[in-house]
Amino acid sequence: MTQRAILCPRCRRLVGSDEKVCSWCGTSRSAAWWKLIHWTREGVEGDWLIKTLISINILYFAISLLVSLNTGGVSGLLSPGQNSLLVLGATGTYPIDRFGRYWTLLSANYLHSGILHLIFNIMALRQLAPQVISEFGANRMLTIYTLGGITGYVVSYLAGVAFTIGASAAVCSLIGALLYYGKSRGGSYGSSVYRETGGWVISLFVFGLILPGINNWGHGGGLVGGVILGALLGYNERRRENSFDLSLSLICGLITIGVLGWTLISLFIHT
């Protein structure tokens, strides 16, 4: 029986009747369900991932404010107290060396010191993430965001920063990945991406000089981590995402859920 043309179960583009795999993304027309968990039409565009990351950041900021109400109150501009941030997973030499909380290298990426801090990082994430997903794919974007953020805070820890939080390190890893992409791809488009992303680097440098309390070590570490991860993982024009990329992103996602879930469990245990 002759097979008919269908929409690809992954990217939702047309797969011809004579094709066994999608010519756009390489997915088999009969791909197993577990390979397609995240591949709805919205998922391919990565919008689901961006919304999820933004939602988690907002949720944990709200939780940090609620915890602060029970541990000394909330200061101006909706700024949670340091005690609540410490309990929820702030990182640095103090939480790690004194309490052995190495997992905070990940959890700190989802905490913020105030509403302006949160808004700035969300705006940066909302602007940078779609382009990273476009060039690297949703799976690699999540891996870069997660591991790049951890790298930034490892560098920050090694530099002796005592107490730090924020999604900036992870956001900077997206900048680093785009810098690598633009430089590696070359041509008019690559050069355009490189120049545009370079503007972010200049802005970060200026903010780091002007504003107090900026963790430049975390920013720089995240930036370098993004460049390295972009080079190691590759981008769509060099190779398509495969099962390795899916597996790595699932591991990053599960570890993130586990760590953030543990912070909430610890919160209830100690209250």
Number of C-alpha atoms within 10 A of each C-alpha: 3 6 10 10 13 15 13 23 22 23 20 17 15 14 21 17 11 10 14 14 16 21 14 14 16 15 20 16 18 10 13 11 10 8 15 15 11 18 19 15 16 13 17 19 17 25 16 16 21 22 12 12 17 18 13 15 22 19 13 19 24 17 18 26 22 15 22 20 15 11 14 13 15 19 13 8 11 15 19 28 20 17 14 23 25 20 16 26 27 29 31 28 20 18 21 18 13 9 9 11 16 16 20 25 25 27 26 27 26 27 29 27 20 20 16 13 16 20 15 13 21 21 11 17 22 17 12 19 22 19 16 24 23 15 18 26 20 28 25 26 29 28 24 32 31 25 21 32 33 26 27 31 33 22 21 27 22 11 13 13 19 15 19 29 25 25 26 32 34 33 28 33 33 34 31 30 31 29 25 25 24 23 15 16 16 14 10 10 11 18 17 14 19 22 15 15 20 17 12 16 19 11 11 18 14 11 13 16 12 10 8 8 9 15 19 20 21 30 28 24 25 35 29 23 29 34 23 18 23 27 14 9 19 20 24 15 10 10 10 14 19 14 10 12 19 20 14 15 21 15 13 19 16 12 15 17 13 11 17 22 13 16 17 15 12 13 14 9 8 7 7
